[in-house]
Amino acid sequence: MNEMHWQTLSGWLVRSEPDMIDFQTRMTAIPALGPDNDGEGEWDRTMWVKAYLEEKGLENIEQYDAPDERAKNGVRPNLIVTLPGQDESRTIWLMAHLDVVPTGDLHLWDSDPWQVVVRDGKLFGRGTEDNQQGVTSSLFTLLAFRETGIKPAHRLGLILVADEECGSRYGLGYLLENHRDLFHEDDLIIVPDAGNHEGNMIEVAEKSILWLRLQTTGLQCHASTPSEGVNAFRAGANLAVRLQELYERFDAQDPVFEPPLSTFEPTRKEANVPNINTIPGEDVFYLDCRVLPNYPLSAVVEEVRRIAAGVEADFGVKVKISTVQAAEAAPPTPVSAEVVQRLKKAIAGVRGLEAQAMGIGGGTVAALFREAGLPAAVWSTLDDMCHQPNEYCRIDNMVNDARVFAYFSLIG
């Protein structure tokens, strides 16, 4: 690696901190909520980012519109921007998403979520960390090479996708299904959409995800005469407790993951009767399962059905189990993969940290790359404020992540 080129790029990125803050501030003011989140989609934000890229002199910009009649102009736009490299036979891809989640309860925010507040070295606002930090650090990596005239080791590409927060059907999923020729097996793919506070965790694997809806049906009656009914709430609560047995049935551990075991947690609870003096005849709750890849989800569902059958027999109720989401784990990116090893080298060179390849319980869009046979590494430096009120990103993280990407892009 050319040390002089690295110092030039690093210095440019450090000096660009005010521009990064301005970019984030202006982008945050353009909400990008998908139709599934009661929004119009990403059109306005994507067009603003596209104009920004053109204004900065980036020329190779392509727009791929996924049809969605619910969205503004009937499409969900995806952008791809590339810069030539010393080796044009492969591409270094940096991929981030432009959509965000809703604000939630505004009373929990200390400021307007759509107006960035700069305080204590942080940018507060909806989406500033998820995933605008990744958008900004990736975009400014390309700008650093463009402005300094330095060529990356390989062609350098930026992918800005839609719909990540609601399944990626109109984002990366659309690109892989309809434009698979954009990507090649020897490309190097980084997704800055998960990480830890230290910046020393490279995500290479994800657990399977299973969301179940459990509906318990009994017989409604007056609370003063419980023998005339069957309390669905009591049976459902008992079922929620019995599902703790899943931890014993699927008890394998894998130190690659954090936490290293499968998890099975009752989460959302639907309202049953509106008044206190009625025994509910129906009760509904949900179970969130994050399962190590060595267990098939069908085995988990079978065990849930067995446990539910015991509750049915003991309480005289019926339990209906519905699958809300089921995603078997994608093949992991090998720890030995070039993208992982080069990323470890870049993190060490810029941050002085020895990064570890790990798996997570959450899901990222990188799984779609892996399912398509494209090894991808997920990395960034985050306080994990995504989806929370008073979401923020640290300005230093935004700048230093870009420096890592620039270092990575110089390694031949």
MIZADREN-494942 format. One record per residue (C-alpha): x, y, z; residue number from 1. Coordinates in Angstrom, 3 decimals, decimal comma, padded with zeros to 6 digits. Layout:
! residues N
@px->X	py->Y	pz->Z	k->NUM .
...
This chain:
! residues 412
@px->000,000	py->000,000	pz->000,000	k->1 .
@px->001,219	py->003,484	pz->-000,878	k->2 .
@px->001,712	py->005,256	pz->002,466	k->3 .
@px->001,670	py->008,713	pz->000,877	k->4 .
@px->-001,692	py->007,978	pz->-000,755	k->5 .
@px->-003,076	py->006,778	pz->002,562	k->6 .
@px->-001,961	py->009,908	pz->004,390	k->7 .
@px->-003,505	py->012,080	pz->001,672	k->8 .
@px->-006,833	py->010,262	pz->001,821	k->9 .
@px->-006,888	py->010,183	pz->005,617	k->10 .
@px->-006,172	py->013,898	pz->005,859	k->11 .
@px->-008,886	py->014,719	pz->003,329	k->12 .
@px->-011,459	py->012,711	pz->005,281	k->13 .
@px->-010,536	py->014,297	pz->008,621	k->14 .
@px->-010,862	py->017,769	pz->007,097	k->15 .
@px->-014,231	py->016,778	pz->005,619	k->16 .
@px->-015,869	py->016,325	pz->009,019	k->17 .
@px->-017,916	py->019,572	pz->008,703	k->18 .
@px->-019,134	py->018,456	pz->005,269	k->19 .
@px->-020,149	py->015,064	pz->006,652	k->20 .
@px->-022,138	py->016,752	pz->009,403	k->21 .
@px->-023,818	py->019,022	pz->006,854	k->22 .
@px->-024,616	py->016,056	pz->004,610	k->23 .
@px->-026,177	py->014,127	pz->007,492	k->24 .
@px->-028,129	py->017,176	pz->008,638	k->25 .
@px->-029,636	py->017,821	pz->005,224	k->26 .
@px->-030,373	py->014,145	pz->004,559	k->27 .
@px->-032,112	py->013,652	pz->007,918	k->28 .
@px->-034,528	py->016,459	pz->007,069	k->29 .
@px->-035,883	py->014,320	pz->004,191	k->30 .
@px->-037,721	py->011,385	pz->005,829	k->31 .
@px->-037,511	py->008,091	pz->003,939	k->32 .
@px->-040,173	py->005,799	pz->005,361	k->33 .
@px->-041,319	py->002,825	pz->003,338	k->34 .
@px->-045,016	py->002,219	pz->002,611	k->35 .
@px->-045,017	py->-000,563	pz->005,200	k->36 .
@px->-044,157	py->002,155	pz->007,718	k->37 .
@px->-046,883	py->004,505	pz->006,441	k->38 .
@px->-044,465	py->006,496	pz->004,301	k->39 .
@px->-044,075	py->007,343	pz->000,614	k->40 .
@px->-040,775	py->005,526	pz->000,174	k->41 .
@px->-037,255	py->006,767	pz->-000,543	k->42 .
@px->-037,794	py->008,820	pz->-003,719	k->43 .
@px->-037,230	py->012,324	pz->-002,328	k->44 .
@px->-034,175	py->011,381	pz->-000,311	k->45 .
@px->-032,664	py->009,328	pz->-003,127	k->46 .
@px->-033,084	py->012,161	pz->-005,625	k->47 .
@px->-031,420	py->014,566	pz->-003,204	k->48 .
@px->-028,475	py->012,217	pz->-002,675	k->49 .
@px->-028,192	py->011,660	pz->-006,421	k->50 .
@px->-028,066	py->015,416	pz->-007,034	k->51 .
@px->-025,437	py->015,745	pz->-004,296	k->52 .
@px->-023,273	py->013,094	pz->-005,963	k->53 .
@px->-023,620	py->014,792	pz->-009,349	k->54 .
@px->-022,745	py->018,151	pz->-007,814	k->55 .
@px->-019,560	py->016,611	pz->-006,410	k->56 .
@px->-018,514	py->015,415	pz->-009,853	k->57 .
@px->-019,273	py->011,707	pz->-009,592	k->58 .
@px->-020,272	py->010,547	pz->-013,062	k->59 .
@px->-020,935	py->006,801	pz->-013,057	k->60 .
@px->-024,315	py->006,900	pz->-011,313	k->61 .
@px->-026,974	py->004,342	pz->-012,172	k->62 .
@px->-030,523	py->004,209	pz->-010,825	k->63 .
@px->-032,457	py->000,950	pz->-010,533	k->64 .
@px->-036,150	py->001,430	pz->-009,775	k->65 .
@px->-038,077	py->-001,407	pz->-008,159	k->66 .
@px->-041,788	py->-001,107	pz->-009,041	k->67 .
@px->-044,013	py->-000,459	pz->-006,019	k->68 .
@px->-047,358	py->001,185	pz->-006,710	k->69 .
@px->-047,693	py->002,182	pz->-003,049	k->70 .
@px->-044,640	py->004,446	pz->-003,197	k->71 .
@px->-044,140	py->007,951	pz->-004,587	k->72 .
@px->-043,861	py->007,782	pz->-008,389	k->73 .
@px->-044,629	py->004,067	pz->-008,152	k->74 .
@px->-041,044	py->002,962	pz->-007,551	k->75 .
@px->-038,426	py->002,357	pz->-004,870	k->76 .
@px->-035,149	py->003,762	pz->-006,252	k->77 .
@px->-031,723	py->002,198	pz->-005,701	k->78 .
@px->-028,474	py->003,961	pz->-006,609	k->79 .
@px->-025,120	py->002,508	pz->-007,661	k->80 .
@px->-022,072	py->004,756	pz->-008,022	k->81 .
@px->-018,636	py->003,548	pz->-009,164	k->82 .
@px->-015,124	py->004,890	pz->-009,476	k->83 .
@px->-012,428	py->003,301	pz->-011,668	k->84 .
@px->-009,615	py->001,451	pz->-009,924	k->85 .
@px->-006,188	py->000,156	pz->-010,755	k->86 .
@px->-007,735	py->-003,281	pz->-011,274	k->87 .
@px->-011,082	py->-003,149	pz->-013,054	k->88 .
@px->-011,678	py->-006,903	pz->-012,964	k->89 .
@px->-013,299	py->-006,809	pz->-009,522	k->90 .
@px->-015,170	py->-004,316	pz->-007,354	k->91 .
@px->-014,956	py->-003,208	pz->-003,744	k->92 .
@px->-018,581	py->-002,610	pz->-002,764	k->93 .
@px->-019,750	py->-000,450	pz->000,142	k->94 .
@px->-023,489	py->-000,888	pz->000,687	k->95 .
@px->-025,847	py->001,115	pz->002,917	k->96 .
@px->-029,586	py->001,791	pz->002,978	k->97 .
@px->-031,476	py->005,057	pz->002,680	k->98 .
@px->-034,742	py->004,119	pz->004,390	k->99 .
@px->-035,302	py->004,644	pz->008,109	k->100 .
@px->-037,824	py->003,531	pz->010,700	k->101 .
@px->-040,588	py->005,731	pz->012,169	k->102 .
@px->-039,826	py->008,027	pz->015,083	k->103 .
@px->-042,051	py->006,250	pz->017,589	k->104 .
@px->-043,420	py->008,244	pz->020,528	k->105 .
@px->-042,305	py->011,844	pz->019,982	k->106 .
@px->-042,600	py->012,529	pz->023,704	k->107 .
@px->-039,551	py->010,321	pz->024,221	k->108 .
@px->-037,408	py->012,551	pz->022,017	k->109 .
@px->-035,538	py->015,560	pz->023,390	k->110 .
@px->-035,652	py->017,272	pz->019,990	k->111 .
@px->-037,306	py->017,091	pz->016,571	k->112 .
@px->-036,211	py->013,694	pz->015,143	k->113 .
@px->-036,005	py->015,122	pz->011,614	k->114 .
@px->-033,746	py->018,043	pz->012,552	k->115 .
@px->-030,200	py->017,063	pz->013,480	k->116 .
@px->-028,884	py->018,396	pz->016,777	k->117 .
@px->-025,104	py->018,438	pz->017,210	k->118 .
@px->-024,133	py->017,935	pz->020,836	k->119 .
@px->-021,283	py->016,298	pz->022,757	k->120 .
@px->-019,625	py->015,009	pz->019,596	k->121 .
@px->-022,831	py->013,333	pz->018,422	k->122 .
@px->-025,488	py->013,863	pz->015,756	k->123 .
@px->-028,986	py->013,316	pz->017,172	k->124 .
@px->-031,865	py->012,505	pz->014,820	k->125 .
@px->-033,824	py->009,638	pz->013,314	k->126 .
@px->-031,589	py->007,534	pz->011,110	k->127 .
@px->-028,325	py->009,243	pz->012,010	k->128 .
@px->-026,806	py->005,911	pz->013,051	k->129 .
@px->-029,102	py->003,502	pz->011,205	k->130 .
@px->-027,981	py->003,752	pz->008,482	k->131 .
@px->-026,963	py->007,300	pz->007,649	k->132 .
@px->-023,620	py->006,884	pz->009,385	k->133 .
@px->-022,913	py->004,058	pz->006,934	k->134 .
@px->-024,261	py->006,081	pz->004,011	k->135 .
@px->-022,068	py->009,044	pz->004,918	k->136 .
@px->-018,851	py->007,153	pz->005,645	k->137 .
@px->-019,219	py->005,114	pz->002,446	k->138 .
@px->-020,144	py->008,067	pz->000,235	k->139 .
@px->-017,298	py->010,215	pz->001,525	k->140 .
@px->-014,873	py->007,354	pz->000,922	k->141 .
@px->-015,696	py->007,619	pz->-002,780	k->142 .
@px->-015,461	py->011,402	pz->-002,618	k->143 .
@px->-012,016	py->011,144	pz->-001,003	k->144 .
@px->-010,679	py->009,169	pz->-003,960	k->145 .
@px->-012,504	py->011,411	pz->-006,429	k->146 .
@px->-011,211	py->014,653	pz->-004,920	k->147 .
@px->-007,602	py->013,523	pz->-004,399	k->148 .
@px->-007,295	py->011,816	pz->-007,768	k->149 .
@px->-005,967	py->008,649	pz->-006,117	k->150 .
@px->-007,108	py->005,367	pz->-007,644	k->151 .
@px->-008,302	py->002,567	pz->-005,358	k->152 .
@px->-006,752	py->-000,878	pz->-005,749	k->153 .
@px->-009,911	py->-002,113	pz->-007,485	k->154 .
@px->-012,995	py->-000,509	pz->-008,897	k->155 .
@px->-014,825	py->001,117	pz->-005,981	k->156 .
@px->-018,605	py->001,013	pz->-005,806	k->157 .
@px->-021,263	py->002,487	pz->-003,557	k->158 .
@px->-024,699	py->000,850	pz->-003,315	k->159 .
@px->-027,517	py->002,838	pz->-001,702	k->160 .
@px->-030,621	py->000,690	pz->-001,430	k->161 .
@px->-034,267	py->001,038	pz->-000,480	k->162 .
@px->-036,463	py->-001,088	pz->001,769	k->163 .
@px->-033,848	py->-002,543	pz->004,123	k->164 .
@px->-036,007	py->-001,853	pz->007,172	k->165 .
@px->-038,935	py->-003,882	pz->005,799	k->166 .
@px->-037,315	py->-006,891	pz->004,172	k->167 .
@px->-035,256	py->-005,606	pz->001,186	k->168 .
@px->-037,717	py->-006,883	pz->-001,418	k->169 .
@px->-037,449	py->-003,548	pz->-003,238	k->170 .
@px->-033,803	py->-002,971	pz->-002,379	k->171 .
@px->-030,949	py->-005,449	pz->-002,473	k->172 .
@px->-033,388	py->-008,295	pz->-003,069	k->173 .
@px->-034,576	py->-006,570	pz->-006,243	k->174 .
@px->-031,010	py->-005,958	pz->-007,446	k->175 .
@px->-029,935	py->-009,560	pz->-006,865	k->176 .
@px->-033,039	py->-010,934	pz->-008,576	k->177 .
@px->-033,062	py->-008,610	pz->-011,572	k->178 .
@px->-029,478	py->-007,373	pz->-011,930	k->179 .
@px->-027,361	py->-010,232	pz->-010,577	k->180 .
@px->-024,682	py->-009,499	pz->-013,190	k->181 .
@px->-023,684	py->-006,397	pz->-011,218	k->182 .
@px->-021,889	py->-008,606	pz->-008,709	k->183 .
@px->-019,134	py->-011,197	pz->-009,101	k->184 .
@px->-017,914	py->-013,906	pz->-006,754	k->185 .
@px->-014,485	py->-012,318	pz->-006,276	k->186 .
@px->-015,912	py->-008,872	pz->-005,421	k->187 .
@px->-015,214	py->-007,535	pz->-001,935	k->188 .
@px->-018,420	py->-006,510	pz->-000,142	k->189 .
@px->-018,687	py->-004,490	pz->003,075	k->190 .
@px->-022,025	py->-003,619	pz->004,689	k->191 .
@px->-021,669	py->-000,916	pz->007,399	k->192 .
@px->-024,920	py->-001,752	pz->009,196	k->193 .
@px->-023,891	py->-003,518	pz->012,409	k->194 .
@px->-020,992	py->-003,352	pz->014,805	k->195 .
@px->-020,001	py->-002,539	pz->018,334	k->196 .
@px->-018,779	py->000,437	pz->020,346	k->197 .
@px->-015,115	py->-000,554	pz->020,110	k->198 .
@px->-015,164	py->-001,153	pz->016,361	k->199 .
@px->-013,423	py->-004,518	pz->016,683	k->200 .
@px->-016,278	py->-006,833	pz->015,639	k->201 .
@px->-016,691	py->-008,038	pz->012,063	k->202 .
@px->-020,044	py->-009,765	pz->011,550	k->203 .
@px->-019,722	py->-012,844	pz->009,342	k->204 .
@px->-022,731	py->-014,958	pz->010,350	k->205 .
@px->-026,305	py->-014,599	pz->011,506	k->206 .
@px->-028,701	py->-016,862	pz->013,321	k->207 .
@px->-031,918	py->-018,131	pz->011,800	k->208 .
@px->-034,925	py->-015,973	pz->012,635	k->209 .
@px->-038,348	py->-017,322	pz->013,551	k->210 .
@px->-041,297	py->-015,207	pz->014,687	k->211 .
@px->-044,386	py->-017,070	pz->015,839	k->212 .
@px->-047,893	py->-015,868	pz->016,673	k->213 .
@px->-049,570	py->-017,992	pz->019,340	k->214 .
@px->-053,337	py->-017,660	pz->019,647	k->215 .
@px->-055,013	py->-019,367	pz->022,585	k->216 .
@px->-058,777	py->-019,835	pz->022,383	k->217 .
@px->-060,929	py->-020,692	pz->025,415	k->218 .
@px->-064,412	py->-019,516	pz->026,415	k->219 .
@px->-065,277	py->-015,985	pz->027,498	k->220 .
@px->-067,405	py->-015,485	pz->030,615	k->221 .
@px->-067,952	py->-013,150	pz->033,560	k->222 .
@px->-064,975	py->-012,995	pz->035,906	k->223 .
@px->-067,206	py->-013,737	pz->038,910	k->224 .
@px->-068,156	py->-017,152	pz->037,491	k->225 .
@px->-064,890	py->-018,534	pz->036,070	k->226 .
@px->-066,165	py->-022,107	pz->036,021	k->227 .
@px->-068,551	py->-021,157	pz->033,210	k->228 .
@px->-065,687	py->-020,272	pz->030,902	k->229 .
@px->-062,124	py->-021,209	pz->029,973	k->230 .
@px->-059,545	py->-018,515	pz->030,665	k->231 .
@px->-057,490	py->-018,139	pz->027,496	k->232 .
@px->-055,223	py->-015,583	pz->029,174	k->233 .
@px->-054,188	py->-017,970	pz->031,954	k->234 .
@px->-053,529	py->-020,729	pz->029,427	k->235 .
@px->-051,589	py->-018,379	pz->027,175	k->236 .
@px->-049,488	py->-017,127	pz->030,075	k->237 .
@px->-048,746	py->-020,715	pz->031,052	k->238 .
@px->-047,719	py->-021,434	pz->027,479	k->239 .
@px->-045,365	py->-018,454	pz->027,462	k->240 .
@px->-043,675	py->-019,807	pz->030,600	k->241 .
@px->-043,488	py->-023,388	pz->029,298	k->242 .
@px->-041,763	py->-022,208	pz->026,129	k->243 .
@px->-038,716	py->-021,633	pz->028,333	k->244 .
@px->-038,180	py->-025,358	pz->027,734	k->245 .
@px->-036,903	py->-024,467	pz->024,267	k->246 .
@px->-033,680	py->-023,298	pz->025,893	k->247 .
@px->-033,174	py->-026,818	pz->027,247	k->248 .
@px->-034,144	py->-028,592	pz->024,036	k->249 .
@px->-031,912	py->-026,441	pz->021,800	k->250 .
@px->-029,004	py->-025,889	pz->024,160	k->251 .
@px->-025,978	py->-025,987	pz->021,837	k->252 .
@px->-023,571	py->-023,061	pz->022,018	k->253 .
@px->-021,295	py->-021,538	pz->019,405	k->254 .
@px->-018,648	py->-019,050	pz->020,597	k->255 .
@px->-018,647	py->-017,362	pz->017,187	k->256 .
@px->-021,994	py->-015,807	pz->018,125	k->257 .
@px->-022,886	py->-013,247	pz->020,769	k->258 .
@px->-024,848	py->-014,412	pz->022,647	k->259 .
@px->-023,466	py->-017,905	pz->021,909	k->260 .
@px->-026,797	py->-019,732	pz->022,285	k->261 .
@px->-030,212	py->-019,802	pz->020,625	k->262 .
@px->-032,788	py->-017,489	pz->022,205	k->263 .
@px->-036,556	py->-017,901	pz->022,569	k->264 .
@px->-038,353	py->-014,900	pz->024,026	k->265 .
@px->-042,058	py->-014,004	pz->024,284	k->266 .
@px->-042,363	py->-010,389	pz->023,209	k->267 .
@px->-045,449	py->-008,642	pz->021,887	k->268 .
@px->-048,777	py->-009,149	pz->023,673	k->269 .
@px->-052,069	py->-008,282	pz->021,967	k->270 .
@px->-054,925	py->-006,811	pz->023,962	k->271 .
@px->-057,679	py->-009,234	pz->024,893	k->272 .
@px->-060,835	py->-008,009	pz->026,674	k->273 .
@px->-061,171	py->-004,259	pz->027,293	k->274 .
@px->-062,668	py->-004,560	pz->030,793	k->275 .
@px->-061,472	py->-006,043	pz->034,049	k->276 .
@px->-064,490	py->-008,174	pz->034,935	k->277 .
@px->-064,464	py->-010,447	pz->031,872	k->278 .
@px->-062,459	py->-013,618	pz->031,487	k->279 .
@px->-060,959	py->-013,544	pz->027,996	k->280 .
@px->-061,874	py->-016,245	pz->025,539	k->281 .
@px->-058,925	py->-015,419	pz->023,285	k->282 .
@px->-055,348	py->-014,425	pz->023,974	k->283 .
@px->-052,458	py->-013,735	pz->021,585	k->284 .
@px->-048,733	py->-013,280	pz->022,110	k->285 .
@px->-045,636	py->-013,560	pz->019,933	k->286 .
@px->-042,394	py->-015,483	pz->020,262	k->287 .
@px->-039,078	py->-014,206	pz->018,873	k->288 .
@px->-036,603	py->-017,028	pz->018,173	k->289 .
@px->-032,976	py->-016,513	pz->017,113	k->290 .
@px->-031,658	py->-019,980	pz->016,371	k->291 .
@px->-028,125	py->-021,234	pz->015,802	k->292 .
@px->-027,668	py->-022,446	pz->012,216	k->293 .
@px->-027,178	py->-026,080	pz->013,272	k->294 .
@px->-030,879	py->-026,336	pz->014,213	k->295 .
@px->-033,518	py->-026,322	pz->011,450	k->296 .
@px->-036,444	py->-024,035	pz->012,159	k->297 .
@px->-038,826	py->-026,895	pz->011,451	k->298 .
@px->-037,488	py->-028,640	pz->014,557	k->299 .
@px->-038,205	py->-025,543	pz->016,660	k->300 .
@px->-041,766	py->-025,284	pz->015,330	k->301 .
@px->-042,312	py->-028,985	pz->016,037	k->302 .
@px->-041,176	py->-028,530	pz->019,633	k->303 .
@px->-043,411	py->-025,480	pz->020,083	k->304 .
@px->-046,355	py->-027,536	pz->018,858	k->305 .
@px->-045,504	py->-030,289	pz->021,360	k->306 .
@px->-045,416	py->-027,810	pz->024,240	k->307 .
@px->-048,631	py->-026,181	pz->023,043	k->308 .
@px->-050,354	py->-029,581	pz->022,936	k->309 .
@px->-049,586	py->-030,002	pz->026,636	k->310 .
@px->-051,220	py->-026,669	pz->027,405	k->311 .
@px->-054,263	py->-027,616	pz->025,346	k->312 .
@px->-054,651	py->-030,847	pz->027,316	k->313 .
@px->-054,139	py->-029,216	pz->030,723	k->314 .
@px->-056,380	py->-026,159	pz->030,212	k->315 .
@px->-059,005	py->-027,294	pz->027,696	k->316 .
@px->-058,042	py->-024,634	pz->025,135	k->317 .
@px->-056,993	py->-024,607	pz->021,508	k->318 .
@px->-053,666	py->-023,121	pz->020,476	k->319 .
@px->-053,132	py->-021,896	pz->016,916	k->320 .
@px->-049,521	py->-021,343	pz->015,887	k->321 .
@px->-048,843	py->-019,063	pz->012,916	k->322 .
@px->-045,499	py->-018,172	pz->011,387	k->323 .
@px->-044,966	py->-014,430	pz->011,020	k->324 .
@px->-041,410	py->-014,718	pz->009,725	k->325 .
@px->-039,075	py->-017,632	pz->009,100	k->326 .
@px->-035,599	py->-017,138	pz->007,674	k->327 .
@px->-033,076	py->-019,935	pz->007,791	k->328 .
@px->-029,558	py->-018,666	pz->008,389	k->329 .
@px->-027,583	py->-017,881	pz->005,258	k->330 .
@px->-024,216	py->-019,622	pz->004,825	k->331 .
@px->-021,655	py->-017,710	pz->006,885	k->332 .
@px->-018,863	py->-015,720	pz->005,328	k->333 .
@px->-015,721	py->-017,757	pz->006,068	k->334 .
@px->-013,374	py->-016,144	pz->008,563	k->335 .
@px->-010,623	py->-016,812	pz->006,033	k->336 .
@px->-012,446	py->-014,878	pz->003,278	k->337 .
@px->-010,383	py->-012,131	pz->001,666	k->338 .
@px->-012,885	py->-009,421	pz->002,577	k->339 .
@px->-012,624	py->-010,365	pz->006,270	k->340 .
@px->-008,842	py->-010,549	pz->006,328	k->341 .
@px->-008,424	py->-007,260	pz->004,466	k->342 .
@px->-010,925	py->-005,599	pz->006,756	k->343 .
@px->-009,035	py->-006,849	pz->009,807	k->344 .
@px->-005,853	py->-005,387	pz->008,322	k->345 .
@px->-007,552	py->-002,038	pz->007,662	k->346 .
@px->-009,011	py->-001,827	pz->011,177	k->347 .
@px->-005,592	py->-002,582	pz->012,652	k->348 .
@px->-003,898	py->-000,037	pz->010,386	k->349 .
@px->-006,323	py->002,795	pz->011,152	k->350 .
@px->-007,620	py->002,038	pz->014,645	k->351 .
@px->-004,854	py->-000,142	pz->016,082	k->352 .
@px->-007,415	py->-002,804	pz->016,981	k->353 .
@px->-007,366	py->-006,563	pz->016,531	k->354 .
@px->-010,821	py->-007,250	pz->015,104	k->355 .
@px->-012,650	py->-010,543	pz->015,629	k->356 .
@px->-015,025	py->-012,240	pz->013,211	k->357 .
@px->-018,306	py->-013,022	pz->014,980	k->358 .
@px->-021,935	py->-013,951	pz->014,442	k->359 .
@px->-024,972	py->-012,039	pz->015,688	k->360 .
@px->-028,569	py->-012,803	pz->016,584	k->361 .
@px->-029,973	py->-009,936	pz->014,570	k->362 .
@px->-030,507	py->-009,957	pz->010,833	k->363 .
@px->-028,746	py->-007,757	pz->008,288	k->364 .
@px->-029,112	py->-007,323	pz->004,566	k->365 .
@px->-025,740	py->-009,065	pz->004,177	k->366 .
@px->-027,639	py->-012,345	pz->004,456	k->367 .
@px->-028,999	py->-011,736	pz->000,946	k->368 .
@px->-025,469	py->-011,466	pz->-000,422	k->369 .
@px->-024,469	py->-014,670	pz->001,340	k->370 .
@px->-027,504	py->-016,546	pz->000,062	k->371 .
@px->-026,440	py->-015,494	pz->-003,446	k->372 .
@px->-022,975	py->-016,965	pz->-002,922	k->373 .
@px->-021,316	py->-013,586	pz->-002,343	k->374 .
@px->-019,245	py->-013,428	pz->000,862	k->375 .
@px->-019,951	py->-010,170	pz->002,684	k->376 .
@px->-018,566	py->-008,641	pz->005,853	k->377 .
@px->-020,633	py->-006,364	pz->008,082	k->378 .
@px->-018,681	py->-003,757	pz->010,018	k->379 .
@px->-018,961	py->-000,304	pz->011,513	k->380 .
@px->-018,385	py->001,409	pz->014,846	k->381 .
@px->-021,713	py->001,911	pz->016,603	k->382 .
@px->-023,251	py->002,678	pz->019,984	k->383 .
@px->-026,231	py->000,604	pz->018,788	k->384 .
@px->-028,801	py->003,406	pz->018,999	k->385 .
@px->-030,794	py->002,159	pz->016,028	k->386 .
@px->-034,607	py->002,442	pz->016,285	k->387 .
@px->-034,358	py->004,159	pz->019,677	k->388 .
@px->-035,637	py->007,612	pz->020,673	k->389 .
@px->-032,830	py->010,174	pz->020,695	k->390 .
@px->-030,922	py->008,079	pz->018,187	k->391 .
@px->-027,449	py->009,417	pz->017,514	k->392 .
@px->-024,203	py->008,649	pz->015,780	k->393 .
@px->-020,800	py->009,670	pz->017,040	k->394 .
@px->-019,063	py->012,052	pz->014,659	k->395 .
@px->-015,700	py->010,374	pz->015,283	k->396 .
@px->-017,176	py->007,012	pz->014,301	k->397 .
@px->-018,513	py->008,452	pz->011,052	k->398 .
@px->-015,128	py->009,903	pz->010,100	k->399 .
@px->-012,986	py->006,989	pz->011,250	k->400 .
@px->-015,180	py->004,385	pz->009,563	k->401 .
@px->-014,584	py->006,243	pz->006,291	k->402 .
@px->-010,837	py->006,179	pz->006,991	k->403 .
@px->-011,008	py->002,397	pz->007,453	k->404 .
@px->-012,875	py->002,021	pz->004,154	k->405 .
@px->-010,284	py->004,170	pz->002,396	k->406 .
@px->-007,424	py->002,125	pz->003,852	k->407 .
@px->-009,210	py->-001,085	pz->002,824	k->408 .
@px->-009,636	py->000,255	pz->-000,721	k->409 .
@px->-005,900	py->000,918	pz->-001,070	k->410 .
@px->-004,810	py->-002,596	pz->-000,136	k->411 .
@px->-003,769	py->-004,483	pz->-003,261	k->412 .
